[in-house]
């Protein structure tokens, strides 16, 4: 049994005895000895509801087409009953339908490992189980820096203002590399707030707080200054053989600030950087409320030489209009279209069309959310220029960047670099 597999129990829900026996055989080959099986949805729900929490199976493989209660209904009922068993969707139907059910399960909060087209095969099942922990905990924190999404809800403007004064909100940096050569293209700067009592406060908590309380300008400029300080330090570091590009997220509220362009330009000069090294990321769909002022700000940023990226491309509804009107230099494809695209034909079509369109518009392309070699290879084969994701590196404090970069350049991640050059 592979050391990654620590599962002791599983449940097969399928109306076909032949398919159940086949699945049982596969799971036992993988090393799961305690395998339960039932022939219908209602039977499965009754069994699961009768179990204590610590008796629940660690994974359930659910067929979609069953008489009576089908697989879709089973998943919905499991969620209603609080039976949060990690699931694998299995069916002989077309992949688009299977992936629709997978998306439905995710949207209602069910822990889902993935979906597989029947007949089941050993390697796809094994791969999903191998990555069970990563799939269920994609942003797992260390014990020293727990996430505090629930406790952070009580934070107010005074807490954030104090954190800014004490420089507690900092930048972490995630590398972006060329998918064709493996060379480091740059980094994305991501705001982090390690609260002394609450642990790591998610950006999804403190960024909206700053926007509501009128602190977003102060927060953004403080973080940009910090980012530029570290970037200037890296330039002087022996590990840095070229000037990396730095991508920084910009709140849409700041696009109406007439002094923003000059403020950022002044910080660039102050730290001895070039505006061409800086890419400002604008989330798709964020410009519409104040389009005229936003366009003026974006135009002035481009005149100053800054790069502009449309972030999370594909998640909003105004993409085409913005690409036609805004002077973007980069298109960043959202992770929801990247991660696992090698297994989903419909995602590959969307991904390929976005990359082809960007090429025709002379925009650089970045694929975010790369978590496997298959993601890397899919993007690379389609001509995507730059990749970013946990396969390459997690976001890291600025002090760790020179060491990571030196390790990357000396071949610590040779398998990725070889894949890029092959």
C-alpha positions in Angstrom: 0.0 0.0 0.0 1.4 3.5 -0.9 2.4 5.5 2.1 0.1 8.3 0.9 -2.9 6.1 1.5 -4.0 6.1 5.1 -7.7 5.4 4.4 -9.2 2.5 6.3 -12.8 2.5 5.0 -14.8 3.2 1.9 -18.4 3.0 0.7 -19.5 2.0 -2.9 -23.0 3.2 -3.9 -24.0 1.6 -7.2 -27.0 -0.4 -8.4 -24.9 -2.7 -10.4 -23.4 -5.7 -8.5 -20.8 -6.2 -11.2 -19.6 -2.5 -10.8 -19.6 -2.7 -7.0 -17.5 -5.9 -7.0 -15.1 -4.3 -9.5 -14.8 -1.2 -7.3 -14.3 -3.3 -4.2 -11.4 -5.2 -6.0 -9.7 -1.9 -7.0 -9.9 -0.4 -3.5 -8.5 -3.5 -2.0 -5.6 -3.4 -4.5 -5.0 0.1 -3.3 -5.0 -1.1 0.3 -8.4 -0.3 1.7 -9.7 -3.4 3.4 -12.9 -2.2 5.0 -15.1 -1.6 1.9 -18.9 -1.4 2.3 -21.3 -1.5 -0.7 -25.0 -0.8 -1.2 -27.2 -1.1 -4.3 -29.3 2.1 -4.0 -29.4 5.7 -2.9 -32.0 5.3 -0.1 -30.1 2.3 1.3 -26.9 4.3 1.3 -28.5 7.3 3.1 -30.1 5.0 5.7 -26.8 3.3 6.4 -24.8 6.5 6.7 -27.4 8.1 8.9 -27.2 5.2 11.3 -23.5 5.6 11.8 -21.7 7.5 14.5 -19.3 10.3 13.2 -16.2 8.2 13.7 -17.8 5.2 11.9 -18.5 7.1 8.7 -16.5 5.9 5.6 -13.5 8.0 4.7 -14.6 8.1 1.0 -17.7 7.2 -0.9 -17.8 6.4 -4.6 -21.3 7.3 -5.9 -22.8 6.2 -9.2 -25.1 8.8 -10.8 -27.6 6.6 -12.6 -29.6 4.6 -10.1 -33.3 3.8 -9.9 -35.3 5.6 -7.3 -32.9 8.0 -5.6 -30.1 8.9 -8.1 -26.6 10.0 -7.3 -27.4 13.7 -7.6 -30.1 13.3 -5.0 -27.8 11.2 -2.7 -25.2 14.0 -2.7 -27.9 16.6 -2.0 -29.4 14.6 0.8 -26.0 13.9 2.3 -25.4 17.6 2.6 -28.8 18.2 4.1 -28.2 15.5 6.7 -24.7 16.8 7.5 -23.1 13.6 6.2 -19.8 15.2 5.1 -18.2 12.1 3.6 -15.6 12.9 0.9 -17.0 11.6 -2.4 -15.9 10.5 -5.8 -18.6 10.9 -8.6 -18.6 7.9 -11.0 -20.7 7.4 -14.1 -20.7 6.1 -17.6 -22.4 9.2 -19.0 -20.6 12.0 -20.8 -17.9 13.9 -19.0 -19.7 17.3 -19.2 -22.6 15.8 -17.2 -20.3 14.2 -14.7 -18.3 17.4 -14.2 -21.6 19.3 -13.8 -22.5 17.1 -10.8 -19.0 17.6 -9.4 -19.4 21.4 -9.7 -22.8 21.1 -8.0 -21.3 19.1 -5.1 -18.6 21.7 -4.6 -21.1 24.6 -4.7 -23.2 23.1 -1.9 -20.0 22.5 0.2 -19.6 18.8 -0.1 -16.0 17.5 0.2 -15.4 16.1 -3.3 -12.2 14.4 -4.4 -13.2 14.4 -8.1 -15.1 12.5 -10.8 -14.3 9.5 -12.9 -15.9 8.0 -16.0 -16.8 4.4 -15.7 -15.6 1.7 -15.9 -13.4 2.5 -13.0 -9.7 2.1 -13.5 -7.0 1.6 -10.9 -4.8 4.6 -11.7 -7.5 7.4 -11.8 -9.0 6.1 -8.5 -5.5 5.8 -6.9 -4.6 9.3 -8.1 -7.6 10.9 -6.5 -7.0 9.1 -3.2 -3.3 10.0 -3.3 -4.2 13.7 -3.4 -7.1 13.4 -0.9 -5.5 15.6 1.7 -4.4 18.3 -0.8 -7.9 18.4 -2.4 -9.7 18.6 0.9 -7.2 21.1 2.4 -5.8 23.1 -0.5 -4.7 26.0 1.8 -3.8 24.1 4.9 -2.0 26.2 7.5 0.7 25.1 9.9 0.0 24.9 13.6 2.0 28.0 14.1 -0.1 30.1 11.7 -3.7 28.9 11.8 -6.3 30.6 9.8 -8.8 32.6 11.8 -11.7 33.3 9.4 -14.3 32.9 12.1 -12.5 34.8 14.9 -11.5 37.6 12.5 -15.1 38.6 11.9 -14.9 40.7 15.1 -12.0 42.9 13.9 -12.8 46.6 13.3 -11.1 49.7 11.8 -9.2 50.4 15.0 -7.6 46.9 14.9 -6.6 47.3 11.2 -5.3 50.9 11.8 -3.1 49.6 14.7 -1.8 46.8 12.5 -0.8 49.3 9.8 0.9 51.5 12.4 2.8 48.5 13.7 3.6 47.2 10.2 1.9 43.9 11.0 0.3 43.5 7.6 3.0 42.2 5.3 3.5 40.8 1.8 4.2 37.2 0.9 5.4 36.3 -2.6 4.4 33.6 -4.9 6.7 32.8 -7.9 5.6 33.0 -11.5 7.7 31.0 -14.0 8.0 30.6 -17.7 6.2 27.4 -18.7 8.4 27.1 -21.8 11.9 27.5 -20.1 11.3 27.2 -16.4 13.0 30.5 -15.7 11.6 32.8 -13.0 9.5 35.6 -14.5 8.5 37.3 -11.3 6.3 37.2 -8.2 2.8 38.0 -7.2 2.7 40.0 -3.9 -0.1 38.8 -1.6 -1.1 40.7 1.5 -1.0 38.7 4.8 -2.0 39.8 8.3 -0.5 37.5 11.0 -2.5 38.6 14.0 -0.7 38.1 17.4 -3.8 36.6 19.0 -6.1 35.4 16.2 -3.5 33.9 13.8 -3.5 34.5 10.1 -6.3 36.8 9.1 -7.5 36.0 5.6 -7.3 38.8 3.0 -10.9 38.1 2.3 -11.6 39.5 5.8 -9.2 42.5 6.1 -9.3 43.8 2.5 -13.1 44.4 2.6 -12.7 45.9 6.1 -10.2 48.4 4.7 -12.5 49.2 1.8 -15.5 49.8 4.1 -13.6 51.9 6.6 -11.7 54.1 4.2 -8.3 52.5 4.9 -7.7 50.9 1.6 -5.5 53.7 0.2 -3.3 53.7 3.3 -3.1 49.9 3.3 -2.3 49.6 -0.4 0.4 52.3 -0.4 2.0 50.9 2.7 2.1 47.4 1.2 3.4 48.6 -2.1 6.2 50.5 -0.3 7.1 47.4 1.6 7.0 45.3 -1.6 9.3 47.8 -3.4 11.7 47.8 -0.5 12.0 44.0 -0.6 12.2 44.0 -4.4 15.1 46.5 -4.3 16.8 44.3 -1.7 16.5 41.3 -4.0 18.1 43.2 -6.8 21.2 43.6 -4.7 21.1 40.0 -3.7 23.6 37.6 -5.4 20.7 35.2 -6.0 18.9 37.7 -8.3 20.4 37.6 -11.7 17.7 39.7 -13.4 15.0 42.1 -12.4 11.9 40.1 -11.6 8.5 41.5 -12.4 6.3 42.2 -9.4 2.5 41.8 -9.6 0.4 43.7 -7.1 -3.3 43.6 -6.7 -5.1 46.9 -6.9 -8.5 47.5 -5.2 -11.1 48.8 -7.8 -11.9 51.6 -5.3 -8.5 53.1 -5.9 -9.1 53.5 -9.6 -11.1 56.6 -8.8 -8.2 58.1 -6.9 -6.7 60.9 -9.0 -3.5 60.9 -7.0 -2.8 57.2 -7.2 -0.7 57.2 -10.4 1.7 59.8 -9.1 1.9 58.2 -5.6 2.9 54.8 -7.1 5.3 56.5 -9.6 7.0 58.3 -6.7 7.5 55.0 -4.8 9.0 53.4 -7.8 11.6 56.2 -8.2 12.2 56.3 -4.4 13.3 52.6 -4.5 15.3 52.7 -7.7 12.9 50.5 -9.6 11.6 50.7 -13.2 7.8 51.0 -13.8 8.1 48.3 -16.4 9.0 45.8 -13.6 5.6 46.4 -11.9 2.3 44.8 -13.0 -0.9 46.0 -11.4 -3.6 43.3 -11.3 -7.2 44.4 -11.7 -10.0 41.9 -10.9 -12.3 41.2 -13.8 -15.7 42.9 -13.4 -14.4 45.5 -11.0 -14.3 48.5 -13.3 -18.0 48.8 -14.3 -19.3 51.1 -11.4 -16.9 54.0 -12.4 -15.7 53.1 -15.8 -14.7 56.5 -17.1 -12.5 57.4 -14.1 -11.1 53.9 -14.0 -10.2 54.1 -17.7 -8.4 57.4 -17.2 -6.4 55.9 -14.3 -5.5 52.8 -16.3 -4.4 54.9 -19.3 -2.1 57.0 -17.1 -0.6 53.9 -15.5 0.2 52.5 -18.9 1.7 55.9 -20.1 4.0 55.7 -17.1 5.1 52.2 -18.2 3.3 50.0 -15.7 2.0 46.6 -16.8 -1.7 45.9 -16.3 -3.2 42.5 -15.8 -6.9 41.5 -15.9 -7.0 39.1 -13.0 -9.3 36.0 -12.5 -10.2 36.1 -16.2 -13.3 34.0 -16.9 -15.1 34.5 -13.5 -17.1 37.6 -14.4 -19.4 38.7 -17.2 -17.7 41.9 -18.6 -14.5 40.4 -19.9 -14.9 41.2 -23.6 -15.9 44.8 -22.9 -13.0 45.3 -20.6 -10.5 43.7 -23.0 -11.8 46.0 -25.8 -11.6 49.2 -23.7 -8.7 48.7 -21.2 -5.0 48.9 -22.0 -4.2 45.5 -20.5 -0.8 43.9 -21.1 -1.5 40.6 -19.4 -4.4 38.1 -19.1 -4.5 36.0 -16.0 -6.6 32.9 -16.3 -8.5 31.9 -13.1 -7.5 28.7 -11.3 -11.0 27.3 -11.8 -10.2 26.9 -15.5 -6.6 25.6 -15.0 -6.6 23.0 -12.1 -7.7 19.7 -13.5 -8.3 20.9 -17.1 -6.4 17.9 -18.5 -9.4 15.7 -17.4 -12.2 18.0 -18.6 -12.6 18.6 -22.3 -15.0 21.6 -21.8 -12.4 23.4 -19.6 -9.7 22.7 -22.2 -11.8 24.3 -24.9 -12.3 27.4 -22.8 -8.7 27.5 -21.7 -7.4 27.2 -25.2 -9.7 29.9 -26.5 -8.6 32.3 -23.8 -4.9 31.7 -24.6 -5.5 32.0 -28.3 -7.4 35.2 -27.9 -4.8 36.7 -25.6 -2.1 35.8 -28.2 -4.0 37.6 -31.0 -4.5 40.6 -28.7 -0.7 40.5 -28.0 -1.3 40.0 -24.2 1.0 37.8 -22.1 -0.9 34.9 -20.5 -0.6 33.6 -16.9 -2.3 30.4 -15.7 -2.8 30.4 -11.9 -3.7 27.5 -9.7 -1.2 24.9 -11.1 -1.2 22.0 -8.7 0.0 19.1 -10.8 2.4 18.3 -13.6 -0.7 17.6 -15.8 -1.8 21.2 -15.2 1.7 22.5 -16.2 1.8 20.3 -19.3 -1.7 21.3 -20.4 -1.0 25.0 -20.2 2.5 24.6 -21.8 1.1 22.6 -24.7 -1.5 25.3 -25.3 1.1 28.1 -25.5 0.4 29.7 -22.1 3.5 31.8 -21.3 3.7 31.9 -17.5 2.5 29.6 -14.7 1.8 30.1 -11.0 0.6 27.7 -8.3 1.4 25.4 -5.4 3.2 22.9 -7.7 5.9 25.6 -8.2 5.8 27.2 -4.7 3.5 28.5 -2.1 3.5 32.2 -1.2 6.5 32.9 1.1 7.8 35.7 3.2 10.2 38.1 1.5 13.1 36.9 3.5 12.7 33.4 2.0 12.7 34.5 -1.7 16.4 34.7 -2.4 17.0 31.3 -0.9 14.1 29.8 -2.9 15.3 31.5 -6.1 18.8 30.1 -5.6 17.5 26.6 -5.0 15.3 26.9 -8.1 18.2 28.1 -10.3 20.5 25.3 -9.0 18.0 22.6 -9.9 16.2 21.8 -6.7 13.1 21.6 -8.9 14.8 20.0 -11.9 11.7 17.8 -12.8 9.6 20.9 -13.4 12.4 22.6 -15.4 13.1 19.5 -17.4 9.4 19.3 -18.2 9.5 22.9 -19.4 12.4 22.3 -21.7 11.3 18.9 -23.0 
